[in-house]
Amino acid sequence: MKHLELDLGARSYPIFIAPGILGDGALWLKYIRGQQVCIVSNDTIAPLYLASLKQQLADKSVCEVILPDGESHKTLAVLENIFDTLLQANHNRSTTLIALGGGVVGDMCGFAAACYQRGVQFIQIPTTLLAMVDSSVGGKTGVNHPLGKNMIGAFHQPNCVLADLNLLNTLPDREFSAGMAEVIKYGLICDADFFVWLEQNMSALMGRDTELLSEAVYRCCVNKANVVADDEREGGRRAILNLGHTFGHAIETAEGYGNWLHGEAVAAGTALALALSVKMGWLPPEVEKRGLALLVQADLPIAPPPNMNVDQFLQLMGRDKKVLDGQLRLILLTGLGEAVVSSEASVEIISQVLLAAGVGA
Amino acid sequence: MKHLELDLGARSYPIFIAPGILGDGALWLKYIRGQQVCIVSNDTIAPLYLASLKQQLADKSVCEVILPDGESHKTLAVLENIFDTLLQANHNRSTTLIALGGGVVGDMCGFAAACYQRGVQFIQIPTTLLAMVDSSVGGKTGVNHPLGKNMIGAFHQPNCVLADLNLLNTLPDREFSAGMAEVIKYGLICDADFFVWLEQNMSALMGRDTELLSEAVYRCCVNKANVVADDEREGGRRAILNLGHTFGHAIETAEGYGNWLHGEAVAAGTALALALSVKMGWLPPEVEKRGLALLVQADLPIAPPPNMNVDQFLQLMGRDKKVLDGQLRLILLTGLGEAVVSSEASVEIISQVLLAAGVGA
């Protein structure tokens, strides 16, 4: 079993990575401090794993909330279901919520935990590759707004994260690829050695070799934990984790939440960020080529949707959380494994890159 | 002008108390760090004070959200209006929200600030006595749920609190009295000298003597600031600020939000807490009498609504945030100015006190 600690002082917590740990209650039951537990899952995952999770919780008083699956349901209105269930079951401040699902379930469950009675504890059990390597770690929680992704939320850290690699066995290929976009991200922004390792192992990873996947999830979590420990509330460096995300959020919002998976939009956004980094003269073109090749090998899109136009992109990007006092801040690369947060790219140069990528004028 | 500081380390902030400070931008504009400002108010207060507030903000980029007035609108659904406006106006993470209103506006604006883009800054400009002495100070924010009051929220501290006593000139008598319930609370729970001062000055206070009101607001804020500085997130002692509130929340929820004002429900709840404290043998009956006399002098109810019954009370109280692992914890008095958090009162003894107060069997 692999194990690491996210170091945030009093809010520190462990991340456990191994096949089968969902069934190993002895390992993680101690992170549930009260008697009440509320499992939040969705209608795809619950039929697969809810029963075995509940088996481990036989000694607790358990209620459950099964949300509709998909990014389009990540809204304040759907969030209310969690509060309804918690109150109907008389759950108090000592309750623990458990997120059993992908990024959407984790973000919503975490946000509900942040807000219920002004904050209760929660545990992340990610069931997708994307959630294991990215969204379940670091305490970002929230819901979407029709005008922008993740616009309503909180920083709220879990008690622990359990990445059970066996849960990936039921993950559809498209979702698996989407998770790989975030895996590749870590190589690009802060871990050149890992990027090289990914180039060497991508075909085995796409074949879902458990040993290699375990290593990949661990490396991603170590990288994320380091960045988050330095800058929990994204005052500065944590923003590099958003490589491709400002472009990507614009795609998700424009195309309708869930039509492009988050990881797919991040992949296309990463391709744009690579192109922009080259256009700025900051990144050697061959690093861009290697990045694109790895995304393609992971069956990910590297071009934005052709039905979008430049103005739409710029308007949606202008609403992103990385905007500060009118300045659009983007994550760009200055080398393999080296990212910067920059507002130096002008609207003109961003437009040129979008046009070159096939976006309408 | 009176001025105190709530000491919370990096989250410390000043509270300014004086007639006319709303017009003294030189004093408080420095607490707005960015260019964007969003004023949140309601349809009663906005016609009275929005224009003069905006005059002070002439150099800022200002948008506004006018909510419907009243506790019944303190919901997640109404909260969405704030997010809609912020996103439509492209407000980013450096925006500052300003709550211009009573407790409902302050709680909702503060919660919106806690959640918008995972947290932006905000300022409290309370316009009711209750908000000046209690809800605007200490960072509790949130909305109600049909099944329980303030069940969804966050701890989020403002940048500063501006208590402009001139704003009380337009406050209806019933709301003024409601605020006095929280004023009396501070005397009962932690400041016997202040309680005696209130006994001596209540009739002049009810006549809205500005000098005396200023002193009362200051004393309340000093007491609240001390309690909150010791226990920001209510792990322990902060709970004493909820004297009468567990009973009171049950009344508010049962009667429909807004039919009993929060302060009225707290007054009736305080009367029940006093009676229970006496029944436990912890409080001399003459302190109960002095407490009731002061509530009556402030034109406040001291009996619960007769249409409620004991079971309804107990069920609603069982859902309160002060419940921990099934134990109902109540704030009781052991003397004038001395409160404890206790789960020693049995359901039987609470029922007896409710029945004696006229609640149905």
Interface residues (C-beta under 8 A of the other chain):
Chain A: G34 Q35 Q36 L76 A77 L79 E80 F83 D84 L87 Q88 N90 N92 R93 S94 A114 C115 Y116 Q117 R118 G119 K140 G142 H145 L147 G148 N150 M151 I152 G153 A154 F155 R233 G318 R319 K321 V323 L324 D325 G326
Chain B: G34 Q35 Q36 L76 A77 L79 E80 F83 D84 L87 Q88 N90 N92 R93 S94 A114 C115 Y116 Q117 R118 G119 K140 G142 H145 L147 G148 N150 M151 I152 G153 A154 F155 R233 E234 G318 R319 K321 V323 L324 D325 G326
